[in-house]
Amino acid sequence: MSTDSRIAEPPEQAENRAPIRAALLLWLIFAVALAIKSLVTPTLHTVFPKFAAGAEHWWAGLPLYEEYENLGPFRYSPAFAIAMTPFAWLGLVWGGLLFALLNVGAYVWAVRRLARDVLPGEWPPVREAILLALAMPVAVRGLWNGQSNGLVAACLLLATAGLARQRWWLAAGLLSAAVYLKLSPLAVGLLFAGLVPGRLGPRLLGALVIGGLLPFLTASPEYVLDQYTGWFEHLVQTRQKRWPSFRDARTFWEWAGITTNLSVYAVLQAGAGITALGWCWWQKRRWDHKPRMWLTAALAAGIGYLMLFGPAIESPTYVLIAPIVAWAVLEAFATRCGRIVAVTVFVLMTAFMDGGTERALARLTPAAAVGLPASTLLLMFWLMAWGWRQRPGMEAESQTRDRYGLGPPAATQRP
């Protein structure tokens, strides 16, 4: 037997991998297009120059949160400015290229880990490939403009996979990284900490403290404290500002011409957060013997809450919810639960993601502005219906539980 025949891949195995390869090829084509765009126009339709300037200002001892010409104030944490140092050293062209590709690579890897470790049901190559393909239309804009949304999404998805594998410190570290990349994912971290407070809560707090102290290793305490003060003041000052590009729950009030009282809206945010936590607790109690179910429900509810009530939610931020939308479509057809609703959510988000559809419809009706938040709200209704229709059985999800060493379900354990 020749060497080639010994190492040749069986035809059945090669055929099984073909769908994954096709889906990854789609993402590779997008990555190549993004790389060309980063090389040809490194300063257009990207926020990377602001990221790089933040790193340069940090090491030069300059204030991060001042107004700089053609840049504006830095809006991110001091830890994020330090993390951008290697990319800033490479310059706007190669640094921006590497950062963009890192976002895409981490995002695709995280979606695959989500399917393998978290999402319920069987995930043969065909289904995983469809998940990757369906996640692309909603995600591409959030990956195209050089923001950190792809890395934030990857941290949240991989943290959920870490929870499924009971790797508590890994999950805490990834959730903390998401917070320091962009403050808004703190809501998702607090939701998970509320569901597993003993295991995750102290570790998440510790990871956040460690991340907050790291900048003190790179500069004088006075300078670091000044930057934290500037960051806090910036957050307070911009808390009440509304940019026309925001697409969250407040967009409904703006469309209706109702002036939003910030105090009332804060109460609404808190109420929605408590409701989400209560619903996730209920799902955890129902599906304690099937962790994939309640982890998926919690991740979907947490990101959905973030899209509706989080700060500075724009269309590129919807890259966070793209894997959930893709899963909802697949799950709707697998369980025959709200297939029309799930497909409608996918179509709406895809259509309104690039802004062209909204601008065209805005000539006819101002309701076009609520396309994205309305699709998120519809997805949350679908999620609640899905959670209600799924009936927990007494049998254990043996393959998943054996893989992660979770043991038999509580109902079958001996006293």
VODO-899048 format. One line per field, with one value per residue (C-alpha): residue number from 0; x, z, y. Coordinates in Angstrom, 1 decimal, always signed. Example, Ala and Ser with C-alpha at 12.3 -4.5 7.8 and 13.67 -1.06 7.14 Angstrom:
2
num <- 0:1
px <- +12.3:+13.7
pz <- +7.8:+7.1
py <- -4.5:-1.1
END
This chain:
415
num <- 0:1:2:3:4:5:6:7:8:9:10:11:12:13:14:15:16:17:18:19:20:21:22:23:24:25:26:27:28:29:30:31:32:33:34:35:36:37:38:39:40:41:42:43:44:45:46:47:48:49:50:51:52:53:54:55:56:57:58:59:60:61:62:63:64:65:66:67:68:69:70:71:72:73:74:75:76:77:78:79:80:81:82:83:84:85:86:87:88:89:90:91:92:93:94:95:96:97:98:99:100:101:102:103:104:105:106:107:108:109:110:111:112:113:114:115:116:117:118:119:120:121:122:123:124:125:126:127:128:129:130:131:132:133:134:135:136:137:138:139:140:141:142:143:144:145:146:147:148:149:150:151:152:153:154:155:156:157:158:159:160:161:162:163:164:165:166:167:168:169:170:171:172:173:174:175:176:177:178:179:180:181:182:183:184:185:186:187:188:189:190:191:192:193:194:195:196:197:198:199:200:201:202:203:204:205:206:207:208:209:210:211:212:213:214:215:216:217:218:219:220:221:222:223:224:225:226:227:228:229:230:231:232:233:234:235:236:237:238:239:240:241:242:243:244:245:246:247:248:249:250:251:252:253:254:255:256:257:258:259:260:261:262:263:264:265:266:267:268:269:270:271:272:273:274:275:276:277:278:279:280:281:282:283:284:285:286:287:288:289:290:291:292:293:294:295:296:297:298:299:300:301:302:303:304:305:306:307:308:309:310:311:312:313:314:315:316:317:318:319:320:321:322:323:324:325:326:327:328:329:330:331:332:333:334:335:336:337:338:339:340:341:342:343:344:345:346:347:348:349:350:351:352:353:354:355:356:357:358:359:360:361:362:363:364:365:366:367:368:369:370:371:372:373:374:375:376:377:378:379:380:381:382:383:384:385:386:387:388:389:390:391:392:393:394:395:396:397:398:399:400:401:402:403:404:405:406:407:408:409:410:411:412:413:414
px <- +0.0:+1.4:+1.9:-0.8:-3.4:-2.6:-3.1:-6.0:-9.2:-12.2:-14.7:-17.5:-15.5:-14.5:-18.2:-19.3:-16.8:-17.8:-20.6:-18.2:-15.6:-18.2:-19.3:-15.8:-15.0:-17.8:-16.2:-12.8:-14.1:-15.5:-12.2:-10.3:-12.6:-12.2:-8.4:-8.4:-10.6:-8.2:-5.2:-6.7:-8.6:-7.2:-8.8:-12.3:-15.3:-13.3:-12.7:-9.3:-7.4:-9.1:-8.1:-4.5:-4.4:-5.6:-2.7:-0.2:-1.7:-1.4:+2.3:+3.0:+1.3:-1.4:-5.1:-7.2:-10.5:-9.7:-11.1:-8.5:-8.7:-10.3:-10.6:-12.9:-12.6:-11.5:-14.6:-13.1:-11.3:-7.7:-7.2:-8.5:-6.0:-3.1:-4.4:-4.4:-0.6:+0.7:-1.8:-0.9:+2.8:+2.1:+0.5:-2.9:-2.5:-1.1:-2.4:-5.9:-5.7:-4.6:-7.2:-10.0:-8.9:-8.6:-12.2:-13.4:-11.3:-12.3:-16.0:-16.1:-14.2:-16.6:-19.7:-18.4:-17.6:-21.1:-22.6:-20.4:-20.5:-23.7:-26.5:-29.0:-29.5:-27.2:-24.8:-23.7:-21.5:-24.4:-26.3:-23.1:-22.4:-25.9:-25.5:-22.2:-23.8:-27.0:-24.9:-23.1:-25.7:-26.5:-22.8:-21.0:-21.6:-20.4:-17.2:-16.7:-16.1:-13.1:-14.9:-14.3:-17.8:-16.5:-14.1:-16.8:-19.2:-16.4:-15.7:-19.4:-19.9:-16.7:-17.5:-20.8:-19.0:-16.7:-19.7:-21.0:-17.6:-17.6:-14.4:-15.4:-12.2:-12.0:-15.7:-15.0:-11.9:-13.7:-16.7:-14.3:-12.4:-15.7:-16.5:-13.1:-13.5:-16.9:-18.6:-22.1:-21.6:-21.5:-25.2:-24.7:-21.9:-24.2:-27.0:-24.7:-23.3:-26.9:-27.6:-24.5:-23.6:-21.4:-19.3:-19.1:-19.9:-16.7:-14.5:-16.1:-15.5:-11.9:-11.3:-12.8:-10.6:-7.5:-8.4:-8.8:-5.5:-3.4:-3.0:-1.1:+1.7:+2.3:+2.2:+2.3:-0.6:-1.4:-1.7:-3.8:-6.1:-6.5:-7.5:-10.0:-11.5:-11.6:-13.3:-15.9:-16.6:-16.9:-19.5:-21.5:-21.4:-22.4:-25.0:-27.8:-26.6:-28.5:-27.0:-29.3:-27.7:-28.9:-31.3:-32.6:-35.8:-35.8:-36.1:-39.8:-40.3:-38.5:-40.6:-43.8:-42.6:-42.6:-40.0:-38.2:-37.8:-34.4:-35.6:-38.6:-36.4:-34.0:-36.8:-37.9:-34.3:-34.1:-37.6:-36.6:-33.4:-35.1:-37.7:-34.9:-33.1:-36.3:-37.1:-33.6:-33.8:-37.0:-35.4:-32.4:-34.7:-36.6:-33.5:-31.0:-30.3:-29.8:-27.3:-27.3:-30.9:-30.7:-27.3:-28.7:-31.8:-29.7:-27.3:-30.1:-32.0:-28.9:-27.9:-31.5:-31.7:-28.4:-29.7:-32.9:-31.6:-27.9:-26.0:-24.9:-26.6:-26.1:-26.5:-22.9:-23.6:-26.1:-23.1:-23.5:-27.0:-26.3:-25.5:-28.7:-30.8:-29.2:-29.8:-33.4:-34.1:-32.6:-34.3:-37.7:-37.7:-36.2:-38.9:-41.7:-41.8:-42.7:-41.0:-42.6:-41.6:-38.0:-37.7:-39.3:-36.7:-33.9:-35.2:-35.8:-32.4:-30.7:-32.7:-32.2:-28.6:-26.8:-29.0:-30.0:-33.4:-34.1:-33.2:-35.4:-38.4:-37.8:-39.1:-42.4:-42.7:-40.7:-41.4:-38.5:-36.2:-37.6:-36.8:-33.9:-35.2:-38.6:-36.9:-35.1:-38.3:-39.9:-37.0:-37.5:-41.1:-40.1:-37.5:-40.2:-42.5:-39.7:-38.8:-42.5:-43.1:-40.0:-41.0:-38.3:-38.1:-36.7:-34.0:-30.5:-28.7:-26.2:-23.8:-23.5:-23.4:-20.8:-18.6:-18.6:-18.7:-22.0:-23.4:-27.0:-29.9:-30.9:-34.2:-32.3:-29.6:-29.8:-30.3
pz <- +0.0:-0.9:+1.5:-0.2:+0.1:+3.8:+4.7:+2.3:+3.9:+3.6:+1.1:+3.7:+6.0:+3.3:+2.2:+5.8:+6.1:+2.7:+4.2:+6.9:+4.3:+2.1:+5.0:+6.0:+2.4:+2.6:+5.7:+4.0:+1.0:+3.4:+5.3:+2.0:+1.0:+4.5:+4.2:+0.8:+2.2:+5.2:+2.9:+0.3:+2.6:+6.1:+7.5:+5.9:+7.4:+10.4:+14.0:+14.2:+14.0:+17.2:+18.8:+17.7:+18.9:+22.3:+22.7:+21.5:+23.9:+26.8:+26.3:+25.7:+28.9:+27.2:+28.4:+26.7:+27.0:+25.5:+22.2:+19.5:+16.0:+13.6:+16.3:+19.1:+22.6:+23.4:+24.6:+25.9:+29.0:+29.8:+29.6:+26.1:+25.1:+26.4:+24.7:+21.3:+21.7:+19.3:+16.6:+17.0:+16.7:+13.3:+12.0:+10.5:+7.5:+8.9:+12.4:+11.2:+8.9:+11.7:+14.1:+11.5:+10.7:+14.4:+14.9:+12.1:+13.1:+16.7:+15.8:+13.5:+16.0:+18.8:+16.8:+16.2:+19.8:+20.7:+18.5:+19.9:+23.6:+24.2:+21.7:+22.3:+19.9:+17.6:+15.5:+12.5:+9.9:+7.7:+10.6:+11.8:+8.3:+8.0:+11.4:+10.2:+6.9:+8.6:+11.1:+8.3:+6.9:+10.3:+11.4:+8.4:+9.2:+12.7:+11.4:+8.5:+10.3:+12.4:+15.7:+18.5:+18.3:+16.9:+19.8:+22.3:+20.7:+20.7:+24.4:+25.3:+23.2:+24.5:+28.1:+27.7:+26.3:+29.4:+31.7:+29.9:+30.5:+34.1:+33.5:+35.8:+35.8:+32.0:+31.8:+34.3:+32.5:+29.1:+30.5:+32.1:+28.8:+27.1:+29.7:+29.2:+25.5:+25.7:+28.9:+27.9:+28.1:+31.9:+31.8:+30.3:+32.9:+35.8:+34.4:+34.3:+37.8:+39.1:+37.7:+39.2:+42.0:+44.0:+41.2:+38.9:+41.0:+43.1:+40.1:+37.8:+40.5:+40.9:+37.1:+36.8:+39.7:+38.1:+34.7:+36.4:+38.1:+35.1:+33.8:+37.0:+35.9:+32.8:+34.1:+37.3:+39.7:+39.3:+35.5:+35.7:+38.2:+36.1:+33.1:+35.2:+36.3:+32.8:+31.6:+34.4:+33.6:+29.9:+30.7:+32.8:+30.2:+27.3:+29.2:+28.2:+24.6:+21.8:+18.4:+15.3:+14.7:+17.9:+17.5:+20.8:+22.8:+23.1:+19.3:+19.8:+21.9:+19.4:+16.5:+18.4:+19.2:+23.0:+25.1:+27.2:+30.8:+31.8:+35.3:+33.9:+31.3:+34.0:+35.9:+32.7:+32.2:+35.7:+35.4:+32.2:+33.7:+36.7:+34.4:+32.3:+35.3:+36.7:+33.4:+33.2:+36.7:+35.8:+32.7:+34.8:+37.3:+34.6:+32.7:+35.4:+34.1:+30.5:+30.9:+27.1:+27.3:+30.1:+29.0:+25.5:+27.0:+29.3:+26.5:+24.2:+26.8:+28.0:+24.5:+23.6:+26.7:+25.8:+22.3:+23.6:+26.8:+26.5:+25.9:+22.5:+20.5:+16.8:+13.8:+14.0:+17.6:+16.3:+15.4:+19.0:+18.4:+14.9:+16.2:+18.3:+15.3:+13.2:+15.9:+16.3:+12.6:+12.8:+16.1:+14.9:+12.0:+14.2:+16.9:+14.8:+17.1:+15.5:+12.1:+10.5:+13.5:+13.4:+9.6:+9.9:+12.5:+10.3:+7.2:+9.2:+10.7:+7.4:+5.5:+8.0:+8.9:+6.2:+6.6:+2.9:+3.5:+6.4:+4.4:+1.5:+3.7:+5.8:+2.7:+3.2:+6.9:+10.0:+11.4:+9.4:+12.3:+14.5:+12.2:+14.1:+17.7:+16.5:+15.2:+18.5:+20.4:+18.1:+18.7:+22.5:+22.1:+20.1:+22.8:+25.5:+23.4:+22.7:+26.4:+27.3:+24.7:+25.5:+28.1:+30.3:+30.5:+33.3:+31.0:+31.2:+28.2:+28.6:+25.9:+27.0:+30.7:+30.4:+28.3:+30.9:+34.0:+35.2:+36.5:+36.4:+36.7:+40.3:+40.0:+39.4:+42.0:+45.2:+48.5
py <- +0.0:+3.4:+6.2:+8.3:+5.5:+5.1:+8.7:+9.3:+10.5:+8.0:+9.3:+9.3:+11.4:+13.8:+14.1:+14.8:+17.6:+19.2:+21.4:+22.8:+23.5:+25.3:+27.5:+28.3:+29.2:+31.8:+33.3:+33.1:+35.1:+37.7:+37.8:+38.3:+41.2:+42.7:+42.4:+44.1:+46.9:+47.3:+47.5:+49.9:+52.2:+51.8:+54.9:+54.8:+53.1:+51.9:+53.0:+51.4:+54.7:+55.7:+52.4:+52.9:+56.5:+55.4:+53.0:+55.7:+58.3:+55.8:+55.1:+58.8:+59.7:+61.8:+61.9:+59.2:+61.0:+64.4:+65.6:+65.0:+66.3:+63.9:+61.3:+62.5:+61.1:+57.6:+55.7:+52.5:+51.3:+51.9:+48.1:+48.2:+50.9:+48.8:+45.7:+47.6:+48.3:+45.5:+46.6:+50.2:+49.4:+47.7:+50.9:+51.7:+49.5:+46.2:+46.8:+47.4:+44.4:+42.1:+43.4:+43.0:+39.4:+38.6:+39.7:+37.4:+34.4:+34.6:+35.0:+32.0:+29.9:+30.9:+30.1:+26.6:+26.1:+27.4:+24.7:+21.9:+22.8:+24.8:+24.7:+21.8:+19.0:+17.1:+19.1:+17.1:+19.0:+20.0:+21.7:+23.4:+24.6:+26.1:+27.8:+29.4:+30.5:+31.9:+33.9:+35.8:+38.2:+39.7:+39.7:+41.2:+44.9:+44.5:+43.0:+45.3:+48.6:+47.7:+47.8:+45.2:+43.7:+40.5:+40.0:+40.9:+38.3:+35.7:+36.3:+35.9:+32.7:+31.1:+32.1:+30.3:+27.2:+27.5:+27.4:+24.3:+22.6:+23.9:+25.8:+28.6:+30.7:+30.5:+31.7:+34.5:+35.7:+35.8:+37.6:+40.1:+40.6:+41.3:+44.0:+45.7:+45.5:+47.2:+47.9:+46.9:+43.1:+43.5:+42.9:+39.4:+38.7:+39.7:+37.5:+34.4:+35.3:+35.5:+32.0:+30.3:+32.8:+30.4:+29.2:+32.2:+35.3:+35.5:+34.5:+37.1:+39.8:+38.6:+38.7:+42.2:+43.4:+41.9:+43.4:+46.8:+46.6:+45.6:+49.2:+50.0:+47.7:+49.9:+53.5:+55.6:+55.3:+59.0:+58.7:+55.6:+57.0:+60.2:+58.0:+56.0:+59.3:+60.5:+57.3:+57.6:+61.3:+60.4:+57.6:+60.0:+62.8:+60.6:+58.6:+61.0:+61.5:+59.9:+59.4:+59.0:+55.6:+54.1:+51.2:+50.0:+50.0:+53.8:+53.9:+53.0:+56.1:+58.3:+56.9:+57.6:+61.1:+60.5:+62.2:+59.6:+60.4:+58.9:+58.0:+56.1:+54.4:+53.4:+51.8:+50.0:+48.8:+47.4:+45.8:+44.1:+42.9:+41.4:+39.8:+38.3:+37.0:+35.4:+33.8:+32.4:+31.1:+29.3:+27.8:+26.6:+24.9:+23.2:+22.1:+21.5:+18.0:+19.4:+22.4:+23.0:+24.1:+26.6:+28.0:+28.6:+30.3:+32.5:+33.5:+34.4:+36.3:+38.1:+39.3:+40.1:+42.3:+43.9:+44.7:+46.3:+48.1:+48.3:+51.5:+52.7:+49.9:+50.4:+48.1:+46.9:+45.8:+43.2:+41.0:+39.8:+38.4:+36.9:+33.4:+33.4:+34.4:+31.6:+29.1:+30.2:+29.5:+26.0:+25.3:+26.5:+24.1:+21.2:+21.6:+23.1:+26.1:+29.4:+28.8:+31.9:+34.1:+32.9:+33.4:+36.8:+37.8:+36.6:+38.4:+41.7:+41.8:+40.9:+43.5:+46.4:+45.6:+47.6:+50.7:+50.9:+49.3:+51.6:+54.7:+53.6:+52.9:+56.1:+58.0:+56.3:+55.9:+56.9:+53.4:+52.1:+53.1:+50.4:+47.6:+46.2:+46.6:+45.2:+42.1:+41.7:+42.0:+39.5:+37.1:+37.4:+36.5:+33.5:+32.6:+32.7:+30.5:+28.1:+27.9:+27.3:+24.6:+22.4:+19.9:+18.6:+14.8:+12.7:+11.1:+12.6:+14.0:+11.2:+12.2:+15.8:+15.0:+12.2:+14.5:+17.2:+14.9:+16.4:+13.1:+11.8:+14.2:+15.1:+13.2:+9.9:+10.3:+8.3:+10.1
END
